[in-house]
Amino acid sequence: MLPDYRVRQRDYLLEISRALTEELDLDVLLLRILRITIEMLTGHAGFIALKDEKRGWHIAVHEGIAEALLNYLKRWLEAQPADSTEDDEVHVPEINRMLSDISMGMLTGVGINMIFQKQVIGQIYVFRNYRGLFSANDRMLLTSFANQAAIAVRNARLYNETREQSLRLEALLDSAADGILILTPDLRVERANKALQRLLNTTEEQCVGKHFSEVIRWAKPPQGVTLEEAVANNWSQSVQNLFYLEGDMLREGLREPLPVGISYGPLFSAENKLINVIASVRDITRFRTAEEMKTSFISVVSHELKTPIALIKGYVSTLRRDDVEWDREIVSESLAVIEEEADHLTEMVEDLLDATRLQAGGLTLKKVELEIPRLARFLADRYTSQTEKHSFEVDFPADFPAVPADEERIRQVLTNLLNNAIKYSPTGEIRISGKARQKDVVVCVSDHGPGIDPRDQPFVFDRFYRSDEVAKTTKGTGLGLYLCREIIRAHEGKIWVDETYKEGSRICFSLPRE
């Protein structure tokens, strides 16, 4: 039969081995190992020190050490370089010397390096409060416990690294703006991030375990290579490129499908075994709307350009006829029309160029101390001579301050607002008014027309936007209010539709006083 201490040694080693597979808290496990070690070596105190890149040398757990001695050991260990392996071997005799000096020879200790794959990751120490050497058997036993402790530390670090990577992946998935689906090799949902849940109007619990085709459902067949086709072709094209398709995706509990683009591809192991399929789902409503707006814009601009060009060509062709002599009045009227339509063309081209500059961030301002009331009166006088159906009123307080602004650009804003007021109100008064506030000034242009439909108000400053009703009855490119907004933004001001005005429409903008 084995001696009692051998049986206890075996039992303790089995207990530690079992704890290695069950206990995830490293400190709890190390403290258990330390206490067993102290008991087996008939010691009275001890500690386990660890070394890592972040914290260097530090005491992880301790047992039975007086606070003063513990603080002294902590300071000494923290001062040791963590990136050097040469000093690891001298820690034990150095600590033994310190213990002997502090206790006047009444304390003896034994320490062993904790080594994993030839790398020192820590050290374990046991002290006795009486004189006496540790035997070779004590050192062998301590080595056994040190090896177990080294395995525990390595396992815990691997677990923490895996857990941190998992947390990073979770955070990355949940912070992604695009919906992400992680599929198993048989195309069943393993993970659906929050963005995808919002797109589908569902929860992850309702998605997990379902086949891809049950989660991503189409209102009509999508365009592109489907996931089923990619699987059928054994992912033959996915070595260099991800697969992509677009379509209208059905959503839980919602009538309107959502336009989406889906990029997906396989994730293979080193042995070329399919692990997962990753699908990224993006809401392409804006892209589709932009494409529709671009198509509509090209159509509108083409039509808008045709009208003045046709008029110019018609009048020029008429004036060039050799078989007719035109009197001076007809020639003058014809040339006036040609000039007016040429100005119209120039204005449209300038608007297009400005829109391009603004989109590219190329608008520069030449600021002066601008007196907006003077500019407003000048424009009102000019428009009064151009229309008999409208009257113009300029209403500014006498102490309205000058503001730093680009006169030409603010003139462009007011001109666009006045043009819109004339265009959309058949008759009536058009008022340019202003008021000064503490930090800025506010200027408004109001009319007595039908007003702006509340459904259109959030979009009237968007590029190329024109409501269906307006597009049927009036000409325009949908750039005027967009240019106004970008010019005012460049001045660090704001522009808005006054929703409280009910007698027509009123658009206001603010400019900072400094």
Protein Blocks (a to p, Z undefined) as FASTA:
>chain_A
ZZfklmmmmmmmmmmmmmmmmmmblklmmmmmmmmmmmmnopabdcdddddfklopadfb
dehiafklmmmmmmmmmmpcfkbcklmmmmmmmmmmmmmmmnnopaccddddddeehiaf
bdcddddfbecdddfklmmmmmmmmmmmmmmmmmmmmmmmmmmmmmmmmmmmmmpmbdcd
dddfkopafbdcfklmmmnopafklmgopafklmmccfbdcedjdfklmmmnoommmmmp
ccddddddddehiabdcdddddddddddfkopafbdcdddddfklmmmmmmmmmmmmmmm
mmmmmmmmmmmmmmmmmmmpmkbccdfklmmmmmmmmmmmmmmmmmmmmmmmmmmmmmno
paccddddddfklmmmmmmmmmmmmpckbccdddddfklccddddfklmmmmmmmmmmmm
mmmmmbdcddddddddfkbccdddddfbebjafklmmmmmpghiacfklmmmpgcehlmm
mmmmmmmmmnopacdddfkbmnbccddddddfZZ
